[in-house]
Structure formats: C-alpha cells, structure tokens
Amino acid sequence: MDRSNFSDRSTPAAAVGDRTAAGRDASPGRPGHDPSVREVADLARELDVDLSVGLTGAEAARRLAADGPNELRSKPPVPLWRKVLAQFQDPLIYLLLVAVAISVVAWAAEGATGFPVDAVVIAAVVLLNAVLGFVQENKAENAVAALQSMTAATSTVLRDGRRVTVPSAELVRGDVLVLGEGDAVGADARLVRATALKIQEASLTGESEAVTKNPATLEAHAPLGDRLDMVFKGTAVAQGVGTALVTATGMDTEMGAIAEMLDATEEDPSPLQREIAGVSKLLGVTVIVIAVVVMVVTALVNEVSTLSDFVTVLLLGVSLAVAAVPEGLPAILSVVLAIGVQRMARRNAVVKKLHSVETLGSASVIASDKTGTLTKNEMTIERVVTASGEVRLTGVGYRPDGEVLSAGGPLEDEALTREVGMVLGGGSLANDAQLTRRDGEWEIQGDPTEAAFLVAAHKLQGTVDRVRTYERRGEVPFTSERKMMSALVDPEGDGAWALVTKGAPDVLLRRCTRQQVGSDVVPLDDARHARALADVEALSGQAYRTLGVAYRRVEEGTSAERLEDSERDLVYVGVVGIIDPPRPEVADAVEQAHRAGVRVMMITGDHPTTAARIAEDLGIVGAGEARAVTGVELDRLDGGALREVTRDVSVYARVAPQNKLQIVDALQADGHVVAMTGDGVNDAPALKSADIGVAMGVTGTEVTKEASKMILGDDNFATIVAAVRQGRIIFDNIKKFLRYLLSSNMGEVFTVFLGVVLAGVIGLAGASDDAVVVPLLATQILWINLVTDSGPALAMGVDPEIDDVMGRRPRRLSERIIDRHMWTGILSIGLVMGLATLATIDIFLPGGLVEGHDSLEVARTAGFTTLVVAQLFNAFNSRSETTSAFHRLFVNKWLWGAVALAFALQVAVVEVPFLQAAFGTASMDLAHWAVAVAMASSVLWFDELRKLVWRARHRGEVA
C-alpha cells in the first residue's frame, strides 16, 4: 500500500538543482527556504496564521490584493497579423517574391502590354503556401494557459474559524486547506495533519502509485517526489483526509516552476526546415549567378544595342530565374506534409505542425516516460506466494479478466487454492477502494494498489462472492508509521469476528506467530519465518511491490477503538507481487525501433529497480544490462559527464522535470534528433525542448498536449513507431520531388544557357532576323513549370514505400537532404535533358549539326515538347536515387494520372490554335512527336545506366 514499503525512501543529504517553490522568494512573510524542512509552528508564525482558525476574510482579501490571484501566468496571444506574416518568413519565399518583382519590372519595361502572367502565377503560389501553412499551424501555443485548466475550480479552507469553499484562484499564503478524498490540491502547502492521506502525484512527478503523506518534518531537502510532508498544486487526493498550510500560490508553486521552464524553452526549427532554408539560400545565389551570366553572355554573343534587345535579354534572365527556382516547392512541400498529417491522423497520431512529420522520421532517440506510456498505469497483482507455493495471475489492468495459474497450468492444488483465496479475499476486505463497471468500462475509486486486490479477487472463482457476504464493522486505517491497515469483519456471518490485516510484509511478519497452511494453522517457526522473508525478497528483486496479508479471530464485541490492540498473534497467509504492467504491444514496437536504428530510452519518476525491470521486459536494454541512473546522480554531473552518461545509459529513474530537460539537451548536443514522449505536467518542458514532443491523447494532460508537436490518440507506444515509419516514407517522398523538381528545372536552365551559347552550332543563330534568338520562349518555360512541376511532384508526395525504410539507420543531422550524390544526379539529368532538347531543335532546324527542314516555330515546339516529355520520364526516375524506375512501376496510380494529364495538356498546347498563339507553338506531325518522345526517353535510359553502375559499386549496401 505504501510506496515506502517497496522502494528506497531514504532522504538524500541534498537535492542538488532541485527547484523548491518556496526557495525562489525569500521576501518578508514568505518561508525563506524549503517548507518541507520547517516545523509547521514556525511556518504558521511566519505566515501570521492561527492553524485552528485560519485567516480572517479581511486578511485573505488583503493578501490576495498584494500577491495576486492563485493562477499561472500565460503568454499574451499572438496577434493574427503576426501569425499570417510568419508564413512568409522563409528564404525560398523571399526568392519567389524577388522573382515576382523582376517579372513585373520586365513586363513594365516591355510596355505593360497584356497580362503579367509570370508574376501573377508566382504570387499565387506564394499565397497558396501561406494559406496552407496558416490553416495547418493555427493552433497557438499556450501551454502555460493549459496548466491553469488543471487547477481545481474550488478549495475548502478555514476562514474565521469556519470551513468555507472558495475559488482556488483566491487561495493565499497562510490559508489552511482542508483536504478530502477526491479533492484537487489548489496550492502548494505544508501538511499540518493527515489521516491515511494519499496523494496521486503522477502528473507532477511521474510516480505511478499514490504517495502516502506524513506531516512529520523532513530532516533534509529531498527531491519533489519524496517530500512526504508537502502537497502540491495540480495533484489529487486519492485517499484519506488532512489539513495543510498554504506556502506558495500561482507562479511560486512547483507547477509554476514548470510553467516558467516551459515559457523559457525555445523551439528550434525542424531538420527539414533547416535543410529547406539551406537549399533556398543556395538556389537564391545560384539563380542570381546563372541569370547574370546568361544575360552577359547573351548580350556579348548577340551584340545587344537597342532597348528592345535589352528588354529581350532581361526577359530571358527573368525566365531563366523562373526556370531555376522551383516556385511550386513551398506549396508542394506543405501539401505533401499535410497529406502525411492526414495519414498519421488515421493511425491515431495527430501532428500539430507540418514539419514535425519529417522530424519524427529522422528521430534517432525516443525518450519515453514509463507510467501510462510504456506501462498501463494500472497496478496489477501478478504473483501470490503462500506456504504451499506460488501462483501467477494473467490479465492486466483493472478489467477483471484472467486466470490463476500454478506451474504453468490451471490452479488445482486444494491447499494452495485456499491460501490464495484467503490472501486475495483478505486484501479485498482490508480495503477502501471500489471497482465499478460503467458503460462497459471498469473504473476504480481510491488507491490503485488496493484496487488491484479487488481485480485479482475476480480472477479466483468464488472469492468475490464470499467477500460480498462479509459484514465489515470497523477498521484501523493505514498510516506511514504503522505501514498496515486492518478491518473487522464477520467472515461466516455467524458472529465469529475476524481481524484482517494487510501491509508491509516485514512489518506484518513481526506481528505474526502462526501461518496458514491449507486449512490448517501451524506455528510460524524460524524456518517458516525465514522462508516467508525470502519469498518477499525474491518478489522485490523482480521489481514487484509487495503486500502481505494476515488475520486472527477476535472476541465477539471487540470495539473498533480496541482493534489496534488486536493487531498481534496474527496468522500469516501470504504475500502478493504488484506491478504496473507494460503495455503488451510495446515490446514489439521497441524491437522495430531498434531495427530502424532508433534508440529507446526510459525516463521516469518511478523507483530505479522497477524502471530497470520494465526496461528489461520491454527489450529497451538486454537481460542483465539494466542500469538506472537517478535524478540526484544526474544533478551531480557537469555537461561533459552528462553527455557520457546519456551515451551509455538508457534508463533514468526518480527524475525531476529539469532532469528530463538535461537529458534531452545532452542528447541533442550529441547530434541526436530526439522524440520525447510523456503524459504528465512534469513532461511538458522536455516535450517542448525535444525535436518532437509526443503527448498522450487519452491520459495526457492539456499541458503536454499543448507543449507537444504530436499527440497520440490511443496512447499506444506502437503508434509512435508507426509514425516514425510514416515520417521516413514522407522524407523519402520529399527527396523524390526535390530530386524531380531540381533536375527538371536544371534541364530548363541548361537548355536556355547552352541554347544561347551554342546558338550558332545548332542553327538557332540564323533561324530568325531577331538580334536575340532563344531556344525556348519565356511563356513556354512558365508552361513547363506549371504542367510538369505540380501534378507529378504532388503525386510523388503520396508515393508508397519503395525500399525498406525501417531497415536503415536514422538520418544524421550532418547529412544533407541533397547530398553530393543527389546533386550529381540532379546536374547530370538536367544536362541530359538540355542536350536532348537542343538536339531535337537541331534535328528539325536548317543548318547546325544535323540538317533539318522545318521552321523555327516547329523546331522550337519539338524541343519544347521534348523537354516536357523528358521531365515526365524523369518523374519515374526520381522515385528512387538507386532503384530502377521499373521497380513497383504501377503502384502509384496518382503519378500515372498526373503524367497522363500533363502529356494531354502538352498535346493541347501544341495542337489547339488559341493556345498556339498564347505560347508560340506550331502543330507537329506524327514524326515530330515520335522524335520528341524518343529523344526525351534518353533521360530514362541514362538514369537507369547510372543507377546500375551505382548498385554494382555498392553491392550489399542499403540504398
């Protein structure tokens, strides 16, 4: 029952780095240091309050006016205009806006005739991207305000000697809180009195079991979870009653400390955002250089001298800039990420920010909270050990489904069955919890450990029915000093009263003189006593919390007041092993994560032995390799030593919120992309600091949901691993359309640049009387970008998994999304496109390397078509950097649809009269079309040969 029975509760000499609320402010009237080590009487004098009367109404009002309401400070909301403006703060967007400005200037210089199509289209792309980003990221971060929602609406206090209920926001220092079962604690307070008081602090400390409180003053500072004489804002009373003196309110509370940490934690851009920003800057410089070089070379080669020729050269530079910049990239990236978000949502992973999708796929470490994340947060009895042997109970959680097994089979031994029934029945009688079924779901009220007895009793046939017939007349409540609880019952309904006791086994055994063996009661001699203790130690060594059960007959008429005197000469029945069980699906998810090169770490407020056991059970660490480092140990380490520890240790226990931040920061400093999962208030700062914070959607607090970037709708750790897989697929797809867009756009750049430089070689120079003859018109370049960039790139964004994404290590931060190998492919494919396009023009133009017989308009149209079709072939190339385009060729119906639509549109722009006039094209016969398609296919065959050579050189390596 008491957590102190099952774990090391010794108080450390110092809690280095522990942030005590009271210690943050030593102004007059406030306790000058940690109130947990101060005598209550001293605190009462300092706060000027009579503990039996409480504050007067007037004094409480004065203090409220002086100190402010008992609320957590929240950030002012971000204005709408700033949210909208933020969508344009991206280097690639800046580049596109410059392209818009240049297009408008060129259009104006040309006489402002017609419509500035280039500028309008690019501007529309920018606006579309902003709208997508704003819609997806409109959830304003307000984690501190979410903390406020956890505070109880009202609290009971002593005012003017009477109990009154006041809004929790009106609590002040010096108020005397009156606590009862089910109450939420409205402020940090020092206990004055407590009777069987247990506080559920999981949301603040991560401790899965309710903490038994004791008003006795601590001898030294202790970590937050070990301050047994304190209660804290935002926690809940699981059992018992008590009174407490309020020592801190609002931002001075421990929850306020977390709010400050959360407020001060800044979010870094995601790896994808950093990479795209780098690519955008590189493209910006490249575009300027290419445009300037081409304009200078064109002016020199063609001896530009008139204003009209200058405008033509300027338009050529603008069209080249438009060709080099994948203006659809921001919108396509947003759409692809949004599609990924929707896919994840169908798998119960709700992503709040688009770029977080890819970040999760890059995660190299998943640092997970234990309670409620890796485990069910439902205390479960798994073992019962008695004089006649040991049984194992199947089933986990509060649903009373399962079996009682002995030696791997059904429990058949009569003596063992009787003893186990007495243990589970006795634990259910000396018990204040309730197990109820509501709308098909099982719920508990009271202490989770006591509820475990009620659940276990259902699994042994007949036990619950017998317990329900018992009449209970009185009890001796549990206290931390006694470490046990007793109930007076009439087991047979015949007036033969019995005292049933459960508690810490070592304490209980000292009061026992006999032992139950089957239906007999035998003396508890030294040998039996030693064996019973050995059973307890064996369970504790397996990280079980242990509780013993004993009983004795009492005289008829024994009063409830005299029950405590009867807690002697007990008959020892047996001991149970209780644990918060792992979620059944987590072990497989951990194995998948390890296969993908993702390290799984456990960071919990629970006891080190329990944490190590769960870590072994789940495969987080190997058998016998578990080593749990505590928060106190972490506080003693400097930065370098902390990084060394985080490289080797995967299990951390008894940690405070700042310890979680330390671990996350150390991992990030070591180059890791960290995904941090959690559900409690204590997890929120680390979730916000991590590269991607993952909150539990069912058991998680509003704080963690607001601080996180992703929320699990089913609290299933396996969903995280599924999201990692989806994140990797999305990242691969982003690389696909980046490879496609950049190589295709480089094809346009090489076509224009080499077309100008080699105009005399391929027959362009003499094909027209104009001073400047270009292989493609500006409108044709814009058409290529509109037709080929959008549809196929978007279709690649939903491409299914081509390679085994979970069979490779995570992407390192030092790895570029566009590395040297990818740049080589982009440039080589672009060069082949450009050469194929110019060769097609040469084939149909008179003069040049190949003698042709068509007009400039027809030859240019053939080259224009070749470039379009080459880019459509390139869409299949780009699905993998190393795998053949024919691998799983037909799995993406959207890509085939986009390619078919683009080809149909190209046919229309070549053959439809009004489109011919708009884009400067001319009709072609079947031979022209055949040549154009054949020349365009050279892109496919070249890339197949390049991939074949790469695979031969890297045989056996993961692509």
Buried (B, 14 or more C-beta within 10 A) or exposed (E): BBBBBBBEBEBBEEBBBBBBBBBBEEEEEBBEEBBBBBEBEEBBEBBEBEBEEBBBEEBBEEBBEEBBBBBBBBEEEEEEEEBEEBBBEBBBBBBBBBBBEBBBBBBEEBEEEEEBBBBBBBBEBBEBBBBBBBEBBEEEBBBBBBBBEBBBEBBBBBBEEEEBEBBBBBBBBBBBBBBEBEBBBBBBBBBBEBEBBBBBBBBBBBBBBBBBBBBEBBEEBBBBBBBBBBBBBBBBBBBBBBBBBBBBBBBBBBBBBBBBBBBEBEBEEBBBBBBBBBBBBEBBEBBBEBBEEBBEBBBEBBEBEEEBBBBBBBBBBBBBBBBBBBBBBBBBBBBBBBBBBEBBEEBBBBBBBBBBBBBBBBBBBBBBBBBBBBBBBBBBBBBBBBBBBBBBBEBBBBBBEBBBEBEEEEBEBEBBBBBBBBBBBBBBBBBBBEBEEEEEEBEBBBBBBBBBBBBBBBBBEEBBEBBEEBEBEBBBBBBBEBBBBBBBBBBEEEEEBBBBBBBBBBBBBEBBBBBBBBEEBEEBEEEBBEEBBEBBEBBBEBBBBBBBBBBBEBEEEBEEEBBEEBBEEBBBBBBBBBBBBBBEEBBBBBBBBEEBBBBBBBBBBBBBBBBBBBBBBBBBBEEEEBBBBBBBBBBEBEEEEBBEBBEEBBBBBBBBBBBBBBBBBBBBEBEBBBBBBBBBBBBBBBBBBBBBBBBBBEBBBBBBBBBBBBBBBEBBBBBBBBBBBBBBBBBBBBBBBBBBBBBBBBBBBBBBBBBBEBBEBBBBBBBBEEBBBBBBBBBBBBBBBBBBBBBBBBBBBBBEBBBEBBEBEBBEBEEEBBEEEBBEBBBBBBBBBBBBBBBBBBBBBBBBEBEBEBBBBBBBBBBBBBBBBBBBBBBBBBBBBBBBBEEBEEEBEBBBEBBEBBBEBBEEBBBBEEBBEBBBBBEBEEEBBEBBBEBBBBBBEBBBEBBEEBBEEEEEEEB
